[in-house]
Amino acid sequence: MAYAVTNSKGQEYFLHGKMVTLRGGRKQQIYYFAREEKADALDALPDGYIVTENKRTGLPMLKKG
């Protein structure tokens, strides 16, 4: 079961993560929220992160905390 967050508008978002390659060739882990659960969904929050919400759009975001 993927980690899910319900925002202030009542919409449910699922946490996802994947490795991307930056222009310089360096690899970096990214995290994002999506309305649908996909194959790269995560089961828990990464260590050291908290969930915040964009006040204007209601989109959840991860913040180091």
MOGINOR-V320363 format. One record per residue. N is the residue number from 1. RES is the residue in one small letter. SS is DSSP state (@ for helix, = for strand, . for the rest). PHI is phi in whole degrees, -180 to 180 (none if undefined). Layout:
[[N;RES;SS;PHI] [N;RES;SS;PHI]]
//
This chain:
[[1;m;.;none] [2;a;.;-77] [3;y;.;-69] [4;a;=;-120] [5;v;=;-133] [6;t;=;-106] [7;n;.;-83] [8;s;.;-67] [9;k;.;-91] [10;g;.;86] [11;q;.;-93] [12;e;=;-98] [13;y;=;-125] [14;f;=;-113] [15;l;=;-84] [16;h;=;-129] [17;g;=;-150] [18;k;=;-157] [19;m;=;-89] [20;v;=;-122] [21;t;=;-104] [22;l;.;-81] [23;r;.;-57] [24;g;.;-77] [25;g;.;95] [26;r;.;-76] [27;k;=;-96] [28;q;=;-144] [29;q;=;-81] [30;i;=;-119] [31;y;=;-126] [32;y;=;-153] [33;f;=;-108] [34;a;=;-138] [35;r;.;-72] [36;e;.;-107] [37;e;.;-84] [38;k;.;-111] [39;a;.;-66] [40;d;.;-96] [41;a;=;-70] [42;l;.;-103] [43;d;.;-84] [44;a;.;-149] [45;l;.;-67] [46;p;.;-67] [47;d;.;-60] [48;g;.;87] [49;y;=;-116] [50;i;=;-129] [51;v;=;-96] [52;t;=;-122] [53;e;=;-132] [54;n;.;-69] [55;k;.;-64] [56;r;.;-79] [57;t;.;-99] [58;g;.;82] [59;l;.;-76] [60;p;=;-73] [61;m;=;-139] [62;l;=;-95] [63;k;=;-137] [64;k;=;-69] [65;g;.;-146]]
//
